[in-house]
Amino acid sequence: MTPPARQAKRGRRGEPVRPSAPLILVVPAIAGLAFLLIPVAGLLVNTPWTELADRLSSPAVARALLLSLQCATMATLVCVVLGAPLGWLLARGIPGGRLIRALVTVPMVLPPVVGGVALLLVLGRRGLIGQYLDAWFGVSLPFTTAGVVVAEAFVAMPFLVIAVEGALRSADPRHAEAAATLGASGWTAFRRVTLPTILPSLVSGIVLCWSRALGEFGATITFAGNFPGETTTMPLAVYVALESDPEAAIVLSVVLLLVSVVVLASLRERWIRGPI
């Protein structure tokens, strides 16, 4: 029998009593929360709500928003097709995996403008690969809508790779091994056993990837330029409007904020059962 002195304290309903949070942690936590929320509150307070409908109905805003949603979605599809297998490969512990992982995560810490310059040097008309795309296939990616997708995928893919790799590393390999023992092929075991296990983390990575692509600015303006209706996404439209019409920039910023919050909140409640 456990001595009374070692028994955990319990409340009226029998639940363990949690220790109170130390003040030395609560104060900076509240300060951190305020640091994140006050700028958002300032944006909402200064939004010209009475003019919101008129500004959102303008053709320029509609084109920029539609282009942003389309490009972010296409970039996310590219990241899923290329990034998910890459995350699976890294989770298997391939030779040189640490170096490859470090290189994969470079776009997360690389200044986006530098990423755009790197894409120009590789995929531009005179780039290492772009010169052959132009000469052999007549394909030129810079300053096109396809260039926007490439720039967004470049900066967003590491989020998906890391999510998939982390989920696969934390998954119990014995389930897939049992499926293989019962005669399932590698693809069948992955599709029927492994994929359902990592699905919440995969969706989490997709959401983060899409949100990052939606807000991409530096690599996009450097590699794809700023051509209305073709490469002017919402972040670029905010930048341009800030110089001539600050209220329009605020409205566009609020639209981006609301779209991101709605997508993150809805998918989190439906798919994600733990912290992102």
Backbone hydrogen bonds, N-H to C=O, Kabsch-Sander energy under -0.5 kcal/mol:
donor,donor_aa,acceptor,acceptor_aa,energy
6,R,3,P,-1.3
7,Q,3,P,-0.7
7,Q,4,P,-0.8
11,G,15,E,-3.1
14,G,11,G,-1.1
17,V,9,K,-2.4
18,R,16,P,-0.6
25,L,22,P,-1.7
26,V,22,P,-1.8
27,V,23,L,-2.1
29,A,25,L,-1.6
30,I,26,V,-2.5
31,A,27,V,-2.2
32,G,28,P,-2.5
33,L,29,A,-2.3
34,A,30,I,-2.5
35,F,31,A,-2.3
36,L,32,G,-1.5
37,L,33,L,-2.2
38,I,34,A,-2.6
40,V,36,L,-0.5
41,A,37,L,-2.7
42,G,38,I,-2.8
43,L,39,P,-2.0
44,L,40,V,-2.1
45,V,41,A,-2.7
46,N,42,G,-1.8
47,T,44,L,-0.9
49,W,47,T,-2.0
51,E,48,P,-1.4
52,L,49,W,-1.0
55,R,51,E,-2.3
56,L,52,L,-2.4
57,S,53,A,-1.4
58,S,55,R,-1.1
62,A,58,S,-2.1
63,R,59,P,-2.6
64,A,60,A,-2.3
65,L,61,V,-2.7
66,L,62,A,-2.6
67,L,63,R,-2.6
68,S,64,A,-2.3
69,L,65,L,-2.4
70,Q,66,L,-2.5
71,C,67,L,-2.8
72,A,68,S,-2.6
73,T,69,L,-2.0
74,M,70,Q,-2.6
75,A,71,C,-2.8
76,T,72,A,-2.0
77,L,73,T,-2.0
78,V,74,M,-2.1
79,C,75,A,-2.2
80,V,76,T,-2.3
81,V,77,L,-2.5
82,L,78,V,-2.3
83,G,79,C,-2.9
84,A,79,C,-0.7
84,A,80,V,-1.1
86,L,82,L,-1.1
87,G,83,G,-2.6
88,W,84,A,-2.2
89,L,85,P,-2.4
90,L,86,L,-2.3
91,A,87,G,-1.9
92,R,88,W,-0.9
92,R,89,L,-0.6
93,G,90,L,-1.4
94,I,89,L,-0.6
97,G,94,I,-1.6
100,I,96,G,-2.4
101,R,97,G,-2.8
102,A,98,R,-2.1
103,L,99,L,-2.3
104,V,100,I,-2.4
105,T,101,R,-1.8
106,V,103,L,-0.8
108,M,105,T,-1.3
109,V,105,T,-0.7
109,V,106,V,-1.4
110,L,106,V,-2.1
114,V,111,P,-0.8
115,G,111,P,-1.9
116,G,112,P,-2.2
117,V,113,V,-2.2
118,A,114,V,-2.6
119,L,115,G,-2.2
120,L,116,G,-2.1
121,L,117,V,-2.3
122,V,118,A,-1.3
123,L,119,L,-3.6
124,G,120,L,-1.8
127,G,124,G,-2.0
128,L,121,L,-1.7
129,I,122,V,-2.8
130,G,122,V,-2.7
131,Q,127,G,-1.4
132,Y,129,I,-0.9
133,L,129,I,-1.9
134,D,130,G,-2.3
135,A,131,Q,-2.0
136,W,132,Y,-2.7
137,F,132,Y,-0.6
137,F,133,L,-1.3
138,G,134,D,-0.6
139,V,133,L,-2.2
140,S,138,G,-0.5
141,L,123,L,-0.6
143,F,223,F,-1.4
144,T,141,L,-1.0
147,G,141,L,-0.6
148,V,144,T,-1.4
149,V,145,T,-1.8
150,V,146,A,-2.2
151,A,147,G,-2.5
152,E,148,V,-2.5
153,A,149,V,-2.5
154,F,150,V,-2.1
155,V,151,A,-1.5
156,A,152,E,-1.6
157,M,153,A,-2.2
159,F,156,A,-1.2
160,L,156,A,-0.8
160,L,157,M,-0.7
161,V,157,M,-2.3
162,I,158,P,-2.5
163,A,159,F,-1.6
164,V,160,L,-2.5
165,E,161,V,-2.7
166,G,162,I,-2.6
167,A,163,A,-2.0
168,L,164,V,-2.4
169,R,165,E,-2.3
170,S,166,G,-1.7
171,A,167,A,-1.1
175,H,172,D,-1.1
176,A,172,D,-0.5
177,E,173,P,-2.2
178,A,174,R,-2.3
179,A,175,H,-2.1
180,A,176,A,-2.3
181,T,177,E,-2.1
182,L,178,A,-1.7
183,G,180,A,-1.4
184,A,179,A,-2.4
189,A,185,S,-2.8
190,F,186,G,-2.0
191,R,187,W,-2.7
192,R,188,T,-2.9
193,V,189,A,-1.9
194,T,189,A,-2.0
195,L,190,F,-3.4
197,T,193,V,-1.1
198,I,194,T,-1.9
199,L,195,L,-0.8
202,L,198,I,-2.6
203,V,199,L,-2.8
204,S,200,P,-2.2
205,G,201,S,-2.4
206,I,202,L,-2.2
207,V,203,V,-2.6
208,L,204,S,-2.3
209,C,205,G,-2.5
210,W,206,I,-2.8
211,S,207,V,-2.5
212,R,208,L,-2.4
213,A,209,C,-2.3
214,L,210,W,-2.4
215,G,211,S,-1.5
216,E,213,A,-1.0
221,I,217,F,-2.7
222,T,218,G,-1.6
223,F,219,A,-2.5
224,A,220,T,-2.9
225,G,220,T,-0.9
230,E,227,F,-2.4
231,T,227,F,-2.9
232,T,227,F,-1.5
233,T,231,T,-1.4
234,M,64,A,-0.6
237,A,233,T,-2.5
238,V,234,M,-2.4
239,Y,235,P,-1.9
240,V,236,L,-2.4
241,A,237,A,-2.5
242,L,238,V,-2.0
243,E,239,Y,-0.6
243,E,240,V,-0.9
244,S,240,V,-0.9
245,D,241,A,-3.4
249,A,245,D,-1.8
250,I,246,P,-2.1
251,V,247,E,-2.3
252,L,248,A,-2.5
253,S,249,A,-2.1
254,V,250,I,-2.4
255,V,251,V,-2.2
256,L,252,L,-2.2
257,L,253,S,-2.4
258,L,254,V,-2.8
259,V,255,V,-2.5
260,S,256,L,-2.3
261,V,257,L,-2.5
262,V,258,L,-2.6
263,V,259,V,-2.2
264,L,260,S,-2.5
265,A,261,V,-2.7
266,S,262,V,-2.4
267,L,263,V,-2.2
268,R,264,L,-1.9
269,E,265,A,-2.0
270,R,266,S,-1.5
271,W,267,L,-2.7
272,I,267,L,-0.9
272,I,268,R,-0.6
273,R,271,W,-0.6
